[in-house]
């Protein structure tokens, strides 16, 4: 039996876990796995820990910072993803897990998902609110442009401005419009032009391209620079079908850079024609107004008041006398009415006072009579008496309170009788 036991190979937990890890990593060194993210946790280290699950099973995952720093979208709970990595074992727990190297959203591109996530985030912060958007100046004198100095966009903008109104001054801030560093350069360009105090409007944009080419205008840094700009901003990115985060944040979206130039600068010939038309209509209006005023002046000059002003004055003097007489009559009538009311009130008060005096005297007589009747000594006048025991001031009520030889005082209506008790009979 001992020989059989010694022939068995016995592993430590760490040894068998290591062997299992080796088998898993060799068998699943590079696999694509799809599922839904759940329980996402991102500690200060920047590593991501979550569970990838489907309707029947789940798999623990770790996405280290060195690998997740280049993600083009944000991982979140409920997001369907396709993950690439290797299956391994976490020795401390004896738990197998997927060490993620790459992640892609399922069903849509990473850039499109990142666009939607950022759009939702900034919309919730109020960066797209229509109420905060400012009007574009009617005829700006100085225009700032943030774009590539060599692209077709700046040539189109300058050509249209030159053709429509050459008097406008344009300040160009050259910027990268493609590549990883383009967003930071565009945002800084907007901040640089905001240092000019006399700029009326900014145009920020570039010509057409793919989603990747236009992506710098979808970055958060550009959106916040547009939002914080003190100068109204026109976004002119790509073609008419292209929409960027910059478009939603700007005060005005132009379908193309050329359209931006047409929107911001009025055509000089149109303005001149409009000015001439306004001048003509103003002349007609003034002429008609002068004719009307001249006719009115003639009517006033021919009026009765100007031809015989003394008659008008006499009429007003008579009217004044009539009003004065009417005022005196009304004043006397009002005085008489108040005098009558005063006498009536005075009479009423006198009658009420006399009634109160009589009422008071009657009440006093009634109270005096009641007091007399209530006086305990008044009953003596009707033949009754009160007996006290010796010097006591308490009236006798019980024969038991008296004994033989006691001195008694009997009070009558007109005096007191002092007597000695000879006997007590009950």
C-alpha positions as CSV (number, residue, x, y, z in Angstrom):
1,X,0.0,0.0,0.0
2,X,2.8,2.4,0.9
3,X,4.5,1.5,-2.4
4,X,1.4,2.5,-4.4
5,X,1.2,5.9,-2.5
6,X,4.8,6.8,-3.3
7,X,4.2,6.1,-7.0
8,X,1.5,8.9,-7.1
9,X,2.6,12.4,-8.5
10,X,1.5,15.1,-6.0
11,X,1.3,18.7,-7.1
12,X,1.2,21.9,-5.1
13,X,-1.7,24.3,-5.8
14,X,0.7,26.8,-7.3
15,X,2.3,24.2,-9.5
16,X,-1.0,22.9,-11.0
17,X,-2.2,26.5,-11.4
18,X,1.0,27.3,-13.3
19,X,0.6,24.3,-15.6
20,X,-3.0,25.1,-16.3
21,X,-2.0,28.7,-17.1
22,X,0.6,27.4,-19.5
23,X,-1.9,25.1,-21.2
24,X,-4.5,27.9,-21.6
25,X,-2.0,30.5,-22.9
26,X,-0.6,28.0,-25.4
27,X,-4.0,27.0,-26.6
28,X,-5.7,30.5,-26.6
29,X,-2.8,32.8,-27.1
30,X,-4.7,35.1,-29.5
31,X,-8.4,34.8,-29.7
32,X,-11.3,37.2,-30.6
33,X,-14.3,36.9,-28.2
34,X,-17.5,38.8,-28.4
35,X,-19.9,39.6,-25.6
36,X,-21.4,42.4,-23.4
37,X,-19.4,44.3,-20.9
38,X,-20.6,44.2,-17.2
39,X,-19.3,45.4,-13.9
40,X,-16.6,47.7,-15.3
41,X,-14.2,49.0,-12.7
42,X,-11.3,51.5,-13.4
43,X,-9.1,52.1,-10.3
44,X,-6.4,54.8,-10.1
45,X,-3.9,52.6,-11.8
46,X,-5.8,53.0,-15.1
47,X,-6.3,49.2,-15.6
48,X,-9.8,48.1,-16.5
49,X,-11.5,45.1,-14.9
50,X,-14.8,43.8,-16.1
51,X,-16.8,40.8,-17.1
52,X,-17.6,39.8,-20.6
53,X,-20.8,37.8,-20.8
54,X,-23.5,36.4,-23.1
55,X,-26.8,34.7,-22.3
56,X,-25.1,31.5,-21.1
57,X,-21.7,32.3,-19.6
58,X,-19.3,34.9,-18.4
59,X,-15.6,35.6,-18.6
60,X,-13.5,37.8,-16.3
61,X,-11.3,40.3,-18.2
62,X,-8.4,42.6,-17.5
63,X,-7.4,45.4,-19.9
64,X,-4.1,46.9,-18.7
65,X,-3.4,50.6,-19.1
66,X,-0.5,50.1,-21.6
67,X,-3.0,48.4,-23.9
68,X,-6.2,50.5,-23.3
69,X,-4.5,54.0,-23.6
70,X,-5.1,54.0,-27.3
71,X,-8.8,53.2,-27.3
72,X,-10.8,55.3,-29.7
73,X,-14.0,55.0,-27.6
74,X,-15.1,54.6,-24.0
75,X,-15.9,51.2,-22.5
76,X,-19.1,51.2,-20.5
77,X,-21.5,48.7,-19.0
78,X,-23.9,47.2,-21.5
79,X,-21.7,47.9,-24.5
80,X,-21.4,45.0,-27.0
81,X,-17.7,44.5,-27.9
82,X,-15.3,42.2,-29.7
83,X,-12.2,41.7,-27.6
84,X,-8.8,40.3,-28.7
85,X,-6.3,38.8,-26.2
86,X,-5.0,35.7,-24.5
87,X,-6.7,33.4,-22.0
88,X,-4.6,33.1,-18.8
89,X,-5.0,32.3,-15.1
90,X,-4.9,34.7,-12.1
91,X,-2.8,32.5,-9.7
92,X,-3.9,34.2,-6.5
93,X,-7.6,33.2,-7.1
94,X,-7.1,30.2,-9.4
95,X,-9.4,32.0,-11.8
96,X,-9.0,32.0,-15.6
97,X,-9.4,35.3,-17.4
98,X,-8.9,37.1,-20.7
99,X,-6.0,39.5,-20.8
100,X,-7.3,42.0,-23.4
101,X,-5.0,43.6,-26.0
102,X,-7.5,45.2,-28.3
103,X,-11.2,46.1,-28.2
104,X,-13.7,47.0,-30.9
105,X,-17.4,47.9,-30.6
106,X,-19.7,45.4,-32.2
107,X,-21.9,46.6,-35.0
108,X,-20.3,50.0,-35.5
109,X,-16.9,51.6,-35.9
110,X,-14.9,52.8,-33.0
111,X,-14.8,56.4,-34.3
112,X,-18.5,56.4,-34.8
113,X,-19.1,55.2,-31.3
114,X,-16.7,57.7,-29.9
115,X,-18.5,60.4,-31.8
116,X,-21.9,59.4,-30.3
117,X,-20.5,59.1,-26.8
118,X,-18.8,62.6,-26.9
119,X,-21.9,64.1,-28.5
120,X,-24.1,62.8,-25.7
121,X,-21.7,63.9,-23.0
122,X,-21.3,67.5,-24.3
123,X,-25.1,67.8,-25.0
124,X,-25.8,66.9,-21.3
125,X,-23.3,69.6,-20.3
126,X,-25.2,72.2,-22.4
127,X,-22.6,72.9,-25.0
128,X,-25.1,72.6,-27.8
129,X,-27.9,74.8,-26.3
130,X,-29.5,77.0,-28.9
131,X,-30.1,79.7,-26.3
132,X,-26.4,80.4,-25.9
133,X,-25.6,80.7,-29.6
134,X,-24.8,84.3,-30.7
135,X,-25.8,86.0,-33.9
136,X,-23.3,86.6,-36.6
137,X,-22.5,90.3,-37.3
138,X,-24.3,91.7,-40.3
139,X,-21.2,93.2,-41.9
140,X,-18.0,92.2,-40.1
141,X,-14.9,94.3,-40.7
142,X,-12.3,91.7,-39.4
143,X,-12.6,88.0,-39.8
144,X,-10.4,85.3,-38.2
145,X,-9.9,82.0,-40.0
146,X,-8.4,78.8,-38.4
147,X,-7.5,76.3,-41.1
148,X,-4.7,74.9,-43.1
149,X,-2.8,77.7,-45.0
150,X,-2.2,75.4,-48.0
151,X,-5.6,73.7,-48.4
152,X,-8.4,74.4,-50.8
153,X,-10.6,75.8,-48.0
154,X,-8.6,78.9,-47.4
155,X,-8.3,79.6,-51.1
156,X,-12.1,79.4,-51.5
157,X,-12.8,81.6,-48.5
158,X,-10.4,84.3,-49.7
159,X,-11.6,84.2,-53.3
160,X,-15.3,84.6,-52.2
161,X,-14.5,87.4,-49.7
162,X,-12.5,89.3,-52.3
163,X,-15.2,88.9,-54.9
164,X,-18.1,89.9,-52.6
165,X,-16.5,92.6,-50.5
166,X,-12.8,93.3,-50.8
167,X,-12.8,95.8,-47.9
168,X,-13.0,93.1,-45.3
169,X,-9.8,92.3,-43.4
170,X,-8.9,88.6,-42.9
171,X,-6.5,87.3,-40.2
172,X,-5.4,83.6,-40.8
173,X,-4.1,81.5,-38.0
174,X,-2.5,78.5,-39.8
175,X,-3.4,75.1,-38.2
176,X,-3.0,71.4,-38.7
177,X,-6.4,70.0,-39.8
178,X,-5.5,66.3,-39.9
179,X,-3.5,63.9,-37.7
180,X,-3.2,63.2,-34.0
181,X,-1.9,66.7,-33.1
182,X,-4.4,68.6,-35.2
183,X,-7.1,68.9,-32.6
184,X,-4.8,70.5,-30.1
185,X,-3.5,72.9,-32.8
186,X,-7.0,73.9,-33.9
187,X,-8.1,74.5,-30.3
188,X,-5.0,76.7,-29.6
189,X,-5.7,78.6,-32.9
190,X,-9.2,79.5,-31.6
191,X,-7.7,80.7,-28.3
192,X,-4.9,82.7,-30.1
193,X,-7.5,84.6,-32.3
194,X,-9.5,85.4,-29.2
195,X,-6.6,87.5,-28.1
196,X,-7.5,90.0,-30.9
197,X,-10.1,92.4,-29.4
198,X,-11.4,93.8,-32.7
199,X,-12.2,90.5,-34.5
200,X,-15.9,90.2,-35.3
201,X,-16.2,86.5,-36.2
202,X,-14.2,83.3,-36.6
203,X,-14.4,80.7,-39.3
204,X,-13.0,77.3,-38.2
205,X,-12.9,74.4,-40.7
206,X,-11.3,72.5,-43.6
207,X,-12.3,70.9,-46.9
208,X,-13.9,67.4,-47.3
209,X,-12.4,64.0,-46.4
210,X,-13.1,60.8,-44.7
211,X,-14.3,60.4,-41.2
212,X,-10.7,59.9,-40.1
213,X,-9.6,63.0,-42.0
214,X,-12.3,65.2,-40.3
215,X,-11.8,63.6,-36.9
216,X,-9.9,66.5,-35.3
217,X,-13.1,68.6,-35.4
218,X,-14.8,65.8,-33.4
219,X,-12.3,66.1,-30.5
220,X,-13.4,67.4,-27.1
221,X,-10.6,70.0,-27.0
222,X,-11.9,71.7,-30.2
223,X,-15.5,71.7,-28.9
224,X,-14.6,73.3,-25.7
225,X,-12.4,75.9,-27.4
226,X,-15.4,76.9,-29.6
227,X,-17.7,76.9,-26.6
228,X,-15.4,79.2,-24.6
229,X,-14.7,81.6,-27.5
230,X,-15.7,85.2,-26.9
231,X,-16.0,85.7,-30.6
232,X,-18.9,84.2,-32.6
233,X,-17.7,81.0,-34.4
234,X,-18.8,79.6,-37.8
235,X,-18.0,75.9,-38.2
236,X,-17.2,75.0,-41.9
237,X,-16.0,71.4,-42.0
238,X,-16.1,69.1,-45.0
239,X,-19.1,68.8,-47.3
240,X,-22.8,69.4,-46.7
241,X,-23.4,65.8,-45.6
242,X,-20.6,65.9,-43.0
243,X,-21.5,66.7,-39.4
244,X,-18.9,67.2,-36.6
245,X,-19.0,68.0,-32.9
246,X,-17.6,71.4,-33.9
247,X,-20.7,72.0,-36.0
248,X,-23.0,71.4,-33.0
249,X,-21.0,73.6,-30.7
250,X,-20.5,76.6,-33.0
251,X,-22.8,79.6,-33.2
252,X,-23.5,78.8,-36.9
253,X,-22.8,75.7,-39.1
254,X,-21.9,76.3,-42.7
255,X,-22.2,73.3,-45.2
256,X,-18.8,74.1,-46.7
257,X,-15.9,76.6,-46.2
258,X,-17.2,78.5,-49.3
259,X,-20.7,78.7,-47.8
260,X,-19.1,80.1,-44.7
261,X,-17.6,82.9,-46.6
262,X,-20.9,83.6,-48.4
263,X,-22.8,83.6,-45.1
264,X,-20.4,85.9,-43.2
265,X,-19.8,88.5,-46.0
266,X,-22.6,90.2,-47.9
267,X,-22.0,90.9,-51.6
268,X,-21.0,94.5,-52.1
269,X,-23.1,94.9,-55.3
270,X,-26.2,93.6,-53.4
271,X,-25.5,96.0,-50.5
272,X,-25.1,98.9,-52.9
273,X,-28.3,98.1,-54.7
274,X,-30.1,97.7,-51.4
275,X,-28.7,101.0,-50.1
276,X,-29.8,102.8,-53.3
277,X,-33.3,101.4,-53.0
278,X,-33.5,102.5,-49.4
279,X,-32.2,105.9,-50.3
280,X,-34.9,106.2,-53.0
281,X,-37.7,105.1,-50.7
282,X,-36.4,107.4,-48.0
283,X,-36.5,110.3,-50.4
284,X,-40.1,109.5,-51.4
285,X,-41.2,109.2,-47.8
286,X,-39.6,112.5,-46.8
287,X,-41.2,114.2,-49.9
288,X,-44.7,112.9,-49.0
289,X,-44.2,113.9,-45.4
290,X,-43.2,117.4,-46.4
291,X,-46.3,117.7,-48.6
292,X,-48.6,116.5,-45.8
293,X,-47.0,119.0,-43.3
294,X,-47.3,121.9,-45.8
295,X,-51.0,121.1,-46.3
296,X,-51.6,121.0,-42.6
297,X,-49.7,124.3,-42.1
298,X,-51.9,125.9,-44.7
299,X,-55.1,124.7,-43.0
300,X,-53.8,126.0,-39.6
301,X,-53.0,129.4,-41.1
302,X,-56.5,129.7,-42.5
303,X,-58.2,128.6,-39.2
304,X,-60.6,130.8,-37.3
305,X,-58.3,130.8,-34.2
306,X,-55.4,132.4,-36.1
307,X,-57.5,134.9,-38.0
308,X,-59.5,136.2,-35.0
309,X,-57.7,135.0,-31.8
310,X,-59.5,137.6,-29.6
311,X,-62.9,135.9,-30.1
312,X,-61.4,132.6,-28.9
313,X,-60.0,134.4,-25.8
314,X,-63.4,136.0,-25.0
315,X,-65.1,132.6,-25.2
316,X,-62.6,131.1,-22.8
317,X,-63.1,134.0,-20.4
318,X,-66.9,133.5,-20.4
319,X,-66.4,129.8,-19.8
320,X,-64.1,130.6,-16.9
321,X,-66.7,132.9,-15.2
322,X,-69.4,130.2,-15.6
323,X,-67.2,127.6,-14.0
324,X,-66.4,130.0,-11.1
325,X,-70.1,130.6,-10.5
326,X,-70.9,127.0,-10.7
327,X,-68.1,126.2,-8.2
328,X,-69.4,128.7,-5.6
329,X,-73.0,127.3,-5.9
330,X,-71.7,123.7,-5.5
331,X,-69.5,124.7,-2.6
332,X,-72.4,126.3,-0.7
333,X,-74.6,123.3,-1.3
334,X,-71.9,120.9,0.0
335,X,-71.5,123.1,3.2
336,X,-75.2,123.0,3.9
337,X,-75.4,119.3,3.4
338,X,-72.6,118.7,5.9
339,X,-74.2,121.1,8.4
340,X,-77.4,119.2,8.3
341,X,-75.6,115.9,8.7
342,X,-73.7,117.3,11.6
343,X,-76.8,118.5,13.4
344,X,-78.5,115.2,12.8
345,X,-75.5,113.3,14.2
346,X,-75.3,115.7,17.2
347,X,-79.0,115.2,18.0
348,X,-78.6,111.4,17.8
349,X,-75.6,111.5,20.1
350,X,-77.5,113.7,22.7
351,X,-80.4,111.2,22.7
352,X,-78.1,108.3,23.1
353,X,-76.3,110.0,26.0
354,X,-79.5,110.7,27.9
355,X,-80.6,107.2,27.4
356,X,-77.3,105.9,28.8
357,X,-77.6,108.2,31.9
358,X,-81.1,107.0,32.7
359,X,-80.1,103.4,32.2
360,X,-77.1,103.9,34.6
361,X,-79.4,105.4,37.3
362,X,-81.9,102.6,37.0
363,X,-79.1,100.0,37.3
364,X,-77.6,101.7,40.3
365,X,-81.0,101.7,42.1
366,X,-81.4,98.0,41.4
367,X,-78.0,97.2,42.6
368,X,-78.5,99.2,45.8
369,X,-81.7,97.4,46.6
370,X,-80.1,94.1,46.0
371,X,-77.2,95.0,48.3
372,X,-79.6,96.0,51.1
373,X,-81.5,92.7,50.7
374,X,-78.3,90.8,50.7
375,X,-77.0,92.4,54.0
376,X,-77.4,89.7,56.7
377,X,-78.2,92.4,59.4
378,X,-81.2,93.7,57.4
379,X,-83.2,90.6,58.4
380,X,-83.1,91.7,62.1
381,X,-85.6,94.5,61.2
382,X,-88.2,91.9,60.5
383,X,-88.1,90.5,64.1
384,X,-85.2,88.1,63.9
385,X,-82.1,88.1,66.2
386,X,-78.6,86.6,66.2
387,X,-77.0,85.0,69.3
388,X,-73.3,84.8,70.0
389,X,-71.5,82.7,72.8
390,X,-69.7,85.1,75.0
391,X,-67.0,87.1,73.2
392,X,-67.2,84.8,70.1
393,X,-68.1,86.5,66.9
394,X,-69.5,83.3,65.5
395,X,-73.3,82.9,65.5
396,X,-74.7,80.0,67.5
397,X,-76.3,77.3,65.4
398,X,-76.4,74.2,67.6
399,X,-77.5,73.9,71.3
400,X,-74.7,71.6,71.9
401,X,-72.3,74.6,71.6
402,X,-73.8,76.1,74.8
403,X,-73.6,75.0,78.4
404,X,-75.1,76.1,81.7
405,X,-73.8,79.5,83.1
406,X,-72.4,80.6,79.7
407,X,-72.8,84.3,78.9
408,X,-74.7,84.9,75.7
409,X,-75.1,88.1,73.5
410,X,-78.3,88.4,71.5
411,X,-78.3,91.1,68.8
412,X,-81.6,92.7,67.9
413,X,-82.4,95.3,65.3
414,X,-81.8,98.2,67.8
415,X,-79.5,96.8,70.4
416,X,-77.8,93.8,72.3
417,X,-79.2,91.7,75.2
418,X,-76.6,90.0,77.5
419,X,-77.9,86.9,79.4
420,X,-76.7,83.9,81.5
421,X,-77.7,80.3,80.6
422,X,-79.8,78.8,83.5
423,X,-80.5,75.5,81.6
424,X,-80.3,73.9,78.2
425,X,-83.3,72.1,76.8
426,X,-83.1,70.3,73.5
